[in-house]
Amino acid sequence: MNTPLVIPFVKASACGNDFLLVDSADVEGITDLANLTQRMCDRHNGVGADGVEWMYPHASADVEIRLINADGSQAEISGNGTRCVAAYVCAERGTEKITIQTGAGLKACLLTARNEAECEFEAEMGEAVVSPELEITLGGKAVCGIPISMGNPHYVVFVDEYLDNWQNEASAIQRSSQFKQGVNVEMVVVDGRHDIRARFFERGVGETQSSGTGSCASAVAAMSAGKADSPVRVHAPGGVQTVRQVGSTVFLRGWARLVCRGEFFLS
């Protein structure tokens, strides 16, 4: 089978968390998607993105997606990446309820508002698994956080304010032997019963402007610790997302925008 020389893509962004969306049919013959993802996501020599959502047909969902991070590592799910795919499917098919099979299970996204190129969706993110507070030691300093799974691993640390070097601490947390599969780190400031601020340091990417599952983990951690009540607005550099919890089910609402279409040239 011939390797394609040109790969069509759509670039989308959800609160500054940007992804390339690529149809699997357009990469037939390419076996090393990790390397290709790294090349496409390079912000100087490629298109630039936090990751690629590779889209596949699925028998019982609108689409199946497999996420590869900018560094070539695989991830179970991105809440923002899933919403970007929902915006694409909505634009292509004109449907308002989109079902997406992810590495963390089937997710349903419901269109709640539209403004030109932007679409707002609420996604049912499933149940959060909250573990007891975990203390880790970094260079003699104790750090306490709450491990949470949203289908992917998170470690939420509450802080009074952000230090200038918070990224260094988040990176050190990721390297801790406590997290065998790696971890997404959230630094969270609680501003009120329904408002928190979050900064995200994600596996395979580093600092990001936003995170869907990270926003869910941050809000759930704040609620489980008695610091906030549902719904919780999660304020991040890329924008605001709203997390609500009904029983044990977590819902995430936020905007996604289709940025452009293009072609990536293989050389």
N, C-alpha and C positions, 0 to 999 in steps of 0.2 A: 504494500500500500504506500502511495506517495505521501511524503510529508508536505503539508501545506506551507507555502511561502509567505502567505498573508493571513493574519488571524483577526477577524472582526471582533470588536468589543464594544460594550456600552460602559461608560463610567457613571457611577451614581454616588451620592453622598447622603449620609444620615447624620445630621448634627456634626458635620466635619469629619466623621469617620467614613473614609472613602474606599470604594471597592470597584474592581473591574468585573463585569459580568460577561462570561464567555460560554457560548453554546458548545457542548461537548462534540457535536457533529462537526464543528469547525476545526477540531484538533485531532481528528482521526489520523493515526500513524505516529503520533507523538506519545512516547511512553514516559518521558521524564517531565511530568507536569510541575514538580517541585522546582526544577531548574528554570523552567519557562516562567513560572510565577515570579521567581526572584528577578528575572530579567524584566518582565513587564512592570513590576512594582517599583523598580529602581527610579527614584525621583530625579535623577540626573541623566541617566542613559536610557530610561524606559518611559513608560507613561506616568508612573507614580501612583501608588495606592497603598492602603494598609493590608490588602489581600485580594485574592481572586476568588469569586464564587463561580465554580464550574457547574454548569447547569445540565442536567440529564433528564430524559423522559422518565415518567413514573406511572405505574399502572393505576394507582388510586389517588394520586395527588396531582396538582397542576404542574409541579416541577419538583425534581430532587436536586439538592445542591450539596456540593462538597467544597468546604472552605480550606484553602491553603493560605497561610500567612505570608507576609512579605519576605520572611527569611526562608521560605520553603517548607516550614513545618506545617503539619496538619492540625486543624482545630475542629472540635465537635460542632460548634455553632458560634455565630455572632448574631446578636439580636438586631444590630443595626444593618449588618449584611443581609440578613433575612428580610428586613423591611425594604432594603434597596431592591432586592429581587421581586418583592411584592409590587413595588412601584413599576418595575419593568413589565411584569405580567399584566398588571392593571392597564398600562398604556397599550400593550400589544393586543390584549383580548377584550378589553372593555368590561371586565368583571370586577365586582366590588368585594367579593370574598375569595381570598386566595389561600389554598392549602399548599404547604411546602414541606417536603420531607427533608429533614436535616440529620446530621450525625447525632443529634440529641432528641430525635423523635419528630413526629408530625406536628407542625405549627400552623395555626389558622390565623390569618391576618384579615381584618375587616377595615375597609376604607371608611374613614369617619369625616374627612374633609378634603377639599382639593383647592389649590390656588395656583393656576397656570401650570408651571412645570413641577410643582411640589404636591405631594400627596401625604396626608396624615393617615396613619394606620394604628389600630390597636391590635396587638398580637397576644394571643394566649400562650404564655411562656411555660406553662406547666407548674410543677411543684418545686419549691426551693427546699433543699436539704441543708438544714442549719446544724452545724456541729458546735460542741462546747468551745468556749474561748481557748485559744491556743497561744502560749507564750513561746517566743523564739528569741535566741540570743544573737545579736549582731555586734561583733567586736567588743564584747563585754557589756553591751547595752541590751536591756530586755525590751522587747516589743510585743504588745498584746494585740491580737486581732481575732476576728470571727471567721472561721472557714465556712464557706457556703458553696454548694453546688447548684448551678442552674443548667445542669447537663454538661457544664464545663467548670473547672475549679476556680474559686475566688478566695481571696483573703482580704477582709475589710478591716482597716485600722482607723479608729476615730482619733482625730487630732483637734487641737484648739485652733490652730492656724497652720498654713503651709510654710514649711521652711524652704529656704532658697535651694537646698540640695535634696528635696524630697525624692527626686528621681533616683538619686544614688541609693537612698535607703530602700526604695521600692525594688530596685535592681538587686540589691543584696538579699532582700526577702525572697525574691524569685530563685536565687541560687541556694537557698537553705535546703539542707538535706531532708527537711520535714516534708517537702513537696516533690515526691518522686516523679510525678507527671508534669512538673512545672505548675505555675499558678498565675492567675491574673490578680494584680494588686490594686486595691482601691484605697485612697486616702480620703476620709470623709469628715467634713465639718458640719455639725448640726446647727442650723440657724433658727429652727422652730419646729412645731409639731408636724408641719406639712412641707417643710422646705429643708433640703440639705444641699451642700456643695460637695462635688466629688472630682477627684483627679484619678486618671487611669494609667496604669502601666501594664501593658498586655503581653502575654506570651508571644514570641515571634515577631513583635512589632516595636515594643517600647512604649513611650508616651503617646497617647492618642487623644484627640480632641473630645472624644465621647466614646461610650460603649453601651450597647443595649443590655447585654447580660450583666455588665458591670453596674449599670444603673439599677437593675433589679436586685442584684446582690447587696448593693449599698443601702437601698431602701428597706429590703427585708431585714438586714442586719440592724438598722436603726429601729425598726418596729419590734423585732424580737428582743432588743436590749431595752425596750421601754422608752426610747428617745424620740420616737415619732409615731404618727398614726396614719393609716391609709385614708386617702391617697397621699403619696409623697411626690413632690416635685423635685427632680434631681437636676441641679444646675451645674453645668459643665462648660468648659471654654467653647465648645461647639454648639451649645444651645441647651434647652430644657426638655426633659422627658418626664412623663408622669407614670408612676408605678402604683398600681392598686392591688390589693389582695382580697380575694373572696374565698373564705374558707382557707384551704391550703393552696389554691390556684393563684398564680401571679399573672397580672396583665400589664403590658407595656405599651404606652402610647407616645407617638412622636412622628416627626416629619421625615420624609425621604425625598430626594430630588434627583432626577435624571440630568446629568451634566452634559454629556456629549456622546456621540458615536465616533468610532475611528477604526483604524486598521493598524495592527502591529506587524512590522516587517521582520521576518526571520532572516538572519544572515549567517 
